[in-house]
């Protein structure tokens, strides 16, 4: 239930689908080269402080991974793979992990 100590009950992921090339900025904006500012990329909100985020494609191939010990509750994925290339249109799984909590898998879509 809400406030569960072992889950991510309050987590939000937006925009989903992510449309970085679209006309509507609320559907997504690409990140700058080095970092995502507010309103850019895909935002994972209401996270624990110590959290890791791994993105997989639907075949289970790891696309990108991020880890922080001081998230401030927010992480942003730039929609790129670990080589810096744009991840293509399609479906993805975000696996969110934090010590002492259940692992959460969130389905994402990118439309370019």
N, C-alpha and C positions, 0 to 999 in steps of 0.2 A: 504493500500500500504506500501511500504518500509518506515521505519522510523515512522510508526504509533505509536502514543503516548499511545494507549490503547491495544496493542497486544503484541505478542512475535514474531514479524516477522523475526527476525534474529536468533531465537533459533535453535540449532542443537541438535540432540540426536544420540549418536553413542557408540559402534557399535550396530546395530539393523538389524538382530537378534544378540543377545548376545550368543556367543558360548564359555563359559569359559573353557571347557575341550578340545577344538579343537587344532589342530596343528598350526593354523595361529594366531599369537598374535594380528594381526589387527582385528580379529573377537571377541576378548575379552579375558581377563585374570581375574581370581578370585581376589578378594581383600584380603589383609591381614586381620587378625582377627579383628583389631580394626578400621581400616580406609582404604579408597580407595586412592591410589596414582594415579598419571597420568598414563593412559594406563590400569587401572584396573576398573572393574565394568562397568556400563553404565553411560556415561557422558552426562549431560544436560548442554549445553554451551550457552553463550550469554543471560544469565538470568538477571532479575532485581536484585537489591541488597537485597530487602525484598521479599522473595519468600517461598512458601511452595509447597511440592511435595508429593502427595499421590499415592501409587500404589495399584491398584485393580486387582483381577483376572477377568475373563470374566463373572463370575456369580455375580460380584459386591461386593465380599468379600474384605475388606481392608486387604492388605498384609503388607504394611509398610508405614510410614509417616515421613517426615523430614521437618524441618522449620529452616530458618536462616534469620537473619536481616543484614548479611554481607556476601553475597554469593561470592563476588569477581567475579560474573558472571557465576560461575560454581558450580554444585552440582553433586555428583556421588552416584548412588544406587549400593549397593553391590550384588544385586540379591538374597538377603536373606529376610525372613520374620522378623517380629519384635521379634521373639523368637531366631533369629540367625540361623535358619535352611535354607538351600538352597531352594529357590522357584523352584518348578518343571518345567520341560519343558512345554511350552505352551504360550498362549497369555495373555497379560496384558494391562491395561490402566494406563497411568501416567496422573494424573490430576495436572496441574501446575497453581498456583494461586498467584497473587500479588495485593496489594491494588491499586485500580484505573484502573485495566486492566481487559480485558475479560479473563475468564477462558479458558485454553487450555487443550484439551485431546489428548494425543499422544498414538498411539498403539505400543506396544513393543512385541517382541517375545524372548523367552529363549529356546535355544536348548542345552541340556546337553548330 
